[in-house]
Amino acid sequence: MKQNHKKIKLYSDSFSSLVTNFDEFGNIKNALTTLVSVIKKDSTVNAFVRSKSTNVDKKISVFQSALGEVFDHRLLDIVTVMLENDDIGLLEDVTKRFLSITKNRLNIAHVEVVSSFDMDKEYQSNLLKQLKEATNKEIDFNFSIDKDLIGGLKIKIDDTLFDSTLKTKLENAKLKLIGV
């Protein structure tokens, strides 16, 4: 297991070294998370990359053919080394560590915003600007809608949750009324 930690560190550090700014971070993050998702969710792809009977050169050829046009060649080089070393199964953990160390190095906050309504682009842009000012960081921003919230927002900045939803306010008022 210790060997895997060393490999995870080595690969994630290699991916992180490709990133010098926020835009590059977004590009590498999207490529890695997409690749992890495809390998995880598509049973054919998963079986292919984990197959012991498929020649490594064949795997590399397929990856380079499929991803060569859309992936940064340096990123594809690291994925190729992972395939050569039969370490592609570590990609999910490598990606998690890459995200953590690179966000820390580049001063990026991960922000999840959940709203009860669909925000227009201007509202999202204003919220993003306010979050940048409040955190003094670049913002890796994800937005989603949850109609069950009734009203308001849930904003999670890294590990801190700010919940101003009407649903939560009503639940808190209910708890106060029943004396909990």
N, C-alpha and C positions, 0 to 999 in steps of 0.2 A: 504493500500500500504506500510506503514511503517513496518508492520509486515513482509511483503515479503522481504524487505531490510535486516531485522534482520536475517531471515532464509537464505537468499542468503549468507550473511556474515558468518553465522555459518557453513553452508555446505562447502562453498569455503575454509574457514579456516581449516576445517576438512580435506578436500582433500589435501590442501597445507601442512598440518602437516605430511602427508605421504611421502613427498619428501625431501630428504636430499642432493641430487646431481643431476647433469645434466641428467644422464641416467634414473634415477627414474622419473624426470620431463617428459622426452620423453615418457616413458611408460604410465604414468598416463594421460598425455595430449592426446596421441593416443587413449587410452581406452575411455576417456570421449568424445572426439570429434567424435569418431566412434559411440558411443551410442547415442549422440545427433543427429547425422546424420540419423541413422537408425530410431529413434523415429520420427524425423521430416519428412523423405521422404517415409517411409513405412506406408501407411494408416492403415494397419491391426495392426501393432505394436502400432501405435499412438492411435488407438481406444481402444486397449487392455489396455494400461497403464492409459488412461484417463477414462476408463469405471467406472461408479459408481456402476454398477450391478455386476461386477466381484469382487469376494471376494479378499481382500488384501492378505490373505494367499496363494491363488492361484497365484496371481501376483508374490509374492515373490518366490514361488516354481518354477515357470516358469523361472524367472530371474536367480535364483541360478542354476537351471538345465542347462540353455542355456549358462550362462557366468561363472559358477564356475570353469571351466577348463582353461579359458583364462584370467580372471580378477584376479588381486591381491585380496585376500580375504578381506583385510582391505578396499579396494575401494568398493567391493561388499557389505560390511557391511554398508557403508554410503549410498549407493544406496538403500539398503534394508530399512534403516530408512526413506529415502525420500519416498519410496513406502508406508510404514506404516503410515506416516503422510500426505499422499496424496499431496506431494510436488514435484513429479517427473516433473511436468510442469515447475518448476523453473530451471531444469537442464541446459538449455542453458545459462541462466544468471549466474548460479553458475559456469559453466565452464569458461565463459569469465572472471569473477572475479578471479577464481583460476589461470588462465593463467597470468593475470596482476600482482597479488600479488606475485606469485611464481617466475616469471621472475625477478621482482624487487628484491626480497629477495636473489635469487641465482645469480644475476648479469648476466642475460641472455638477449641478444638482439634478437628480431625476425627479420629475414632478408628474404625478397622476392627478388629473382633474376629472371628477365624475359630477355630472350635472343632471338635473331633472329635465332639462330642455336642451334643444340644439342651439348652441351658440354660433352666431355668425362670425365670420373671419375677423371683423373689426373688434368684436368683443374679446375673442381669443387673443388677438394681438395686444390689446390693452392689458389683459390679464397677464400675458407673458411678460410684457414690459414691467408691470408692477412686481411680478415675482422676481425678475432679474434684479430690480432695485432693492427689494426686500432681502434677498439672499446674497447679493453681491457676487453672483455666480452666473455662468452660462446655464441655460435651462434645456434639459432633455425632456421634452414635453409630450405627454400622451393625454388625449381627451376621449372620454366616453360618456354615453348617456345611459341613465338608469331611471326609467319612468316611475319606479317605486319610491323614489326619494321625495316626491310631492313638490318640493321647492328647495332652492338653495344649492350649495356646492359642497363637495368633499374634495379637499386638496391634500394630497400626500406629498410631502417634500422629503425625499430620501426615506427616513424611518419615522417621520413625524406626521401625524394625521390631524388636520383641521377640519372639523365637521360642523358646517353651519346649515345643515339641511333641516327643513321643517319636520321631517319624520323623526329625526333625533331629538329635536326640541320637544316634540309632543311626547316621545317616549320618556325623556327626562322629567317632564312635568307630571306624567302619569306616575312615575316612581316616587316623586316628592309627595304626590297626593296620597299614595297608599303607604307612605312612611318608610320606604326602603332607603 
